[in-house]
Structures are given as C-alpha cells and as structure tokens.
Amino acid sequence: MSKSINIAFLTSGKSRGSNFEAIMRHLQEVDLPIRVQFLVITRADAPIKKRADFFGVKYILLDDKKSFERNLITYLEEYEVNLLVLAGFMRKLSHDFLQSFQGDVINIHPALLPKYGGEGMYGIRVHEKVFESGETESGVTVHRVNDDYDAGPIIAQEIVSISDCRNPEEIAHRVLEIEHSLYPRTIEKLAREYLKNHT
C-alpha cells in the first residue's frame, strides 16, 4: 500500500521564510506523495504567514515558551509528522523533546560545519566570522538536530567560493542562494528514502 510522508516546518521570530518558499516550490515540482501538514510560528506578526497563505499551508501559533515543546509534540503526533524541518528556528530543542518525537528533525546552517557553528552562530554573525577569518570558501550544511547547537550528523553540504566577496553581506547573499537549492533537494532525497522504506 502506498504511503505519504508528512512534513511540518518550525520557524521562530520574524523569519522571512525564503527557505520555506524555496522548499515549497521544489516540492510542487516533484512527483512524490509529500504532505505539508503545518507551519509553526512563534509570533503572531511573523512575516512568513504570507508565504504560508500563498501555498495554502496551515500555520499554528505557539507563543508560550513554557508549553511550546509539549504543544508541539501534540501537533506532531496528531498530524502524524515524519519529518520536522527547521527554517529560521533559533531556539534549542530539548533532549526530552528529541527523544519524544519519533520522526526526523533537520536544520540548515549557513556555513560548512563543524566550522562556524554553535550557540549564537546564526544569520549575519556566521558570515561576519567567516569574513574575518579570511576564508575563500563557505557554504551550507544540512544536518540532523541533536542536543547541541549545530552538532548533529551532517546529511549534506555544498561549497561556494567567496574569494571575491568584499563584505559579510555579499557572503550572506551567495550562501543563501545555495541554501535555496540544497535544502529542497535534501528534503526530496530524505522523502524518497522514507517512502522507499515505508511502501
């Protein structure tokens, strides 16, 4: 009997949702039984809501930090989510949460882990460190989420030359283009592997 893979997205703060949009556009082009069940936001004014509306994806507001993980688990179980995709989510998920959720949790990082990862290393801060270090290459890492920031097993990486970048902002722009390509393709690959093993 054929089966689908159920995906949910986890965002926080004022995430713009560019990776979410890139993933959704890619998934519309592949012939796979993938169901995007919902998108979690942590602020009622999250700009990503517009993108969710555009793609017809339900969004759920979870703005209470104390009950956040408990409520999230409830929704993940209710919607039988197999893959939780972090897209601009800045908080650390607890050991208890990761043990409770039976599916896969993945994240994307705008550098070549294990370099330039860890607590506080997100957004432009990453690219500033890369620029200050005089690197000629940067890139993107998709990894599974574990108890430590950016320390889970690496699923995919892609390198990009930044030798001609004159500032952190130029690095950020170049790396984001790679994110929009690698994250969707990696999710497609994981979906294909899941469906192969569950049909």
C-alpha positions as CSV (number, residue, x, y, z in Angstrom):
1,M,0.0,0.0,0.0
2,S,1.4,3.4,-0.9
3,K,2.1,5.9,1.8
4,S,2.8,9.6,2.1
5,I,5.5,11.4,4.1
6,N,4.1,14.1,6.4
7,I,6.2,17.2,6.9
8,A,6.0,20.2,9.2
9,F,8.0,23.4,9.4
10,L,9.3,25.1,12.5
11,T,10.1,28.8,12.4
12,S,10.6,31.5,15.0
13,G,10.7,35.2,15.5
14,K,10.4,37.2,12.3
15,S,11.5,34.6,9.9
16,R,11.0,35.8,6.3
17,G,10.5,32.3,5.1
18,S,12.7,32.3,2.0
19,N,13.9,28.7,2.6
20,F,10.3,27.7,3.2
21,E,9.3,29.2,-0.1
22,A,12.2,27.5,-1.9
23,I,11.2,24.1,-0.4
24,M,7.6,24.5,-1.2
25,R,8.3,25.5,-4.8
26,H,10.6,22.5,-5.2
27,L,8.1,20.0,-3.7
28,Q,5.4,21.2,-6.1
29,E,7.7,20.1,-9.0
30,V,8.4,16.6,-7.7
31,D,6.1,13.7,-8.2
32,L,6.1,12.4,-4.6
33,P,3.3,11.9,-2.0
34,I,4.5,14.6,0.3
35,R,2.0,16.3,2.6
36,V,3.0,19.6,4.3
37,Q,0.8,19.4,7.4
38,F,1.6,22.7,9.1
39,L,4.0,25.5,9.8
40,V,4.7,26.6,13.4
41,I,5.2,30.3,14.1
42,T,6.2,31.8,17.5
43,R,5.0,35.4,16.9
44,A,1.6,36.4,15.6
45,D,3.2,39.0,13.3
46,A,5.6,36.6,11.6
47,P,6.1,37.7,8.0
48,I,6.3,34.0,6.9
49,K,2.5,33.8,7.3
50,K,2.1,35.5,3.9
51,R,4.1,32.7,2.3
52,A,2.1,30.1,4.2
53,D,-1.1,31.6,2.9
54,F,0.2,31.7,-0.7
55,F,1.0,27.9,-0.6
56,G,-2.1,27.0,1.3
57,V,-0.2,25.8,4.3
58,K,-1.9,25.9,7.7
59,Y,0.1,27.8,10.3
60,I,0.0,27.3,14.1
61,L,0.9,29.9,16.6
62,L,2.9,28.6,19.6
63,D,4.0,31.6,21.5
64,D,4.3,30.3,25.1
65,K,7.8,29.1,25.7
66,K,6.9,27.1,28.8
67,S,4.3,24.9,26.9
68,F,6.0,25.2,23.5
69,E,7.5,21.7,23.2
70,R,4.6,20.0,24.9
71,N,2.1,21.6,22.5
72,L,4.4,21.0,19.5
73,I,4.6,17.2,20.3
74,T,0.8,17.1,20.5
75,Y,0.5,18.6,17.0
76,L,3.3,16.4,15.5
77,E,1.5,13.3,16.8
78,E,-1.9,14.5,15.8
79,Y,-0.8,15.1,12.2
80,E,1.5,12.0,12.1
81,V,4.5,14.1,11.1
82,N,7.5,12.1,9.9
83,L,9.9,15.0,9.2
84,L,10.3,18.3,11.1
85,V,12.1,20.9,9.1
86,L,13.6,23.8,10.9
87,A,13.6,27.0,8.8
88,G,14.8,30.0,10.8
89,F,14.1,28.4,14.2
90,M,16.6,29.9,16.7
91,R,15.8,28.0,19.9
92,K,17.5,24.8,21.1
93,L,15.2,21.8,21.2
94,S,15.5,19.9,24.4
95,H,16.8,16.4,24.9
96,D,13.3,15.3,26.1
97,F,11.6,16.7,23.0
98,L,14.1,15.0,20.6
99,Q,13.6,11.7,22.5
100,S,9.8,12.0,22.4
101,F,9.5,12.8,18.7
102,Q,9.7,9.6,16.7
103,G,10.4,11.4,13.4
104,D,13.4,13.1,11.9
105,V,14.4,16.7,12.7
106,I,16.7,18.6,10.3
107,N,18.1,22.0,10.2
108,I,20.2,24.1,7.7
109,H,23.3,26.1,8.7
110,P,24.9,28.9,6.5
111,A,28.4,27.6,6.8
112,L,30.5,24.4,6.4
113,L,30.0,22.7,9.8
114,P,31.7,21.9,12.1
115,K,33.3,25.3,11.4
116,Y,31.4,28.4,12.4
117,G,28.6,26.6,14.3
118,G,27.5,26.6,17.9
119,E,25.5,28.8,20.2
120,G,24.9,32.3,19.0
121,M,26.2,31.5,15.5
122,Y,23.3,32.3,13.2
123,G,22.4,34.8,10.5
124,I,24.9,37.5,9.7
125,R,27.1,36.6,12.7
126,V,28.2,33.5,10.9
127,H,29.2,35.4,7.7
128,E,31.0,38.0,9.8
129,K,33.1,35.3,11.4
130,V,33.8,33.7,8.0
131,F,34.8,37.0,6.5
132,E,37.0,38.0,9.5
133,S,38.8,34.7,9.2
134,G,39.8,35.3,5.6
135,E,38.1,32.2,4.2
136,T,38.0,31.8,0.4
137,E,35.2,29.2,0.6
138,S,32.0,28.9,2.6
139,G,28.8,27.0,2.1
140,V,25.8,25.3,3.5
141,T,25.2,22.3,5.8
142,V,22.0,20.4,6.3
143,H,22.2,18.3,9.4
144,R,20.1,16.3,11.8
145,V,19.3,18.0,15.1
146,N,20.6,16.7,18.4
147,D,21.1,18.1,21.9
148,D,23.9,20.6,20.9
149,Y,23.7,23.6,18.6
150,D,24.7,22.6,15.0
151,A,26.3,19.4,16.2
152,G,24.0,16.7,14.7
153,P,25.1,14.3,12.0
154,I,25.7,16.0,8.6
155,I,23.3,15.0,5.8
156,A,24.5,17.2,3.0
157,Q,27.0,20.1,2.3
158,E,27.7,22.3,-0.6
159,I,30.7,24.6,-1.0
160,V,30.7,28.0,-2.7
161,S,33.6,30.3,-3.5
162,I,33.6,33.6,-1.6
163,S,37.1,34.7,-2.6
164,D,35.8,37.8,-4.3
165,C,33.3,38.8,-1.6
166,R,34.0,42.2,-0.2
167,N,31.9,42.0,3.0
168,P,29.8,39.6,5.1
169,E,26.6,40.8,3.3
170,E,27.9,39.6,0.0
171,I,28.8,36.2,1.5
172,A,25.3,36.0,3.0
173,H,23.7,36.6,-0.4
174,R,25.9,34.0,-2.1
175,V,25.3,31.4,0.6
176,L,21.5,32.0,0.7
177,E,21.3,31.1,-3.0
178,I,23.0,27.7,-2.1
179,E,20.5,27.2,0.8
180,H,17.6,27.6,-1.6
181,S,19.0,24.9,-3.8
182,L,20.5,22.4,-1.3
183,Y,17.7,22.3,1.4
184,P,14.9,21.4,-1.0
185,R,17.0,18.8,-2.8
186,T,18.0,17.2,0.6
187,I,14.4,17.1,1.7
188,E,13.4,15.4,-1.5
189,K,16.1,12.9,-1.0
190,L,15.0,12.1,2.6
191,A,11.4,11.8,1.4
192,R,12.4,9.4,-1.3
193,E,14.3,7.3,1.2
194,Y,11.4,7.3,3.7
195,L,8.9,6.3,1.0
196,K,11.1,3.6,-0.3
197,N,11.3,2.1,3.2
198,H,7.6,2.5,4.0
199,T,5.8,1.3,0.9
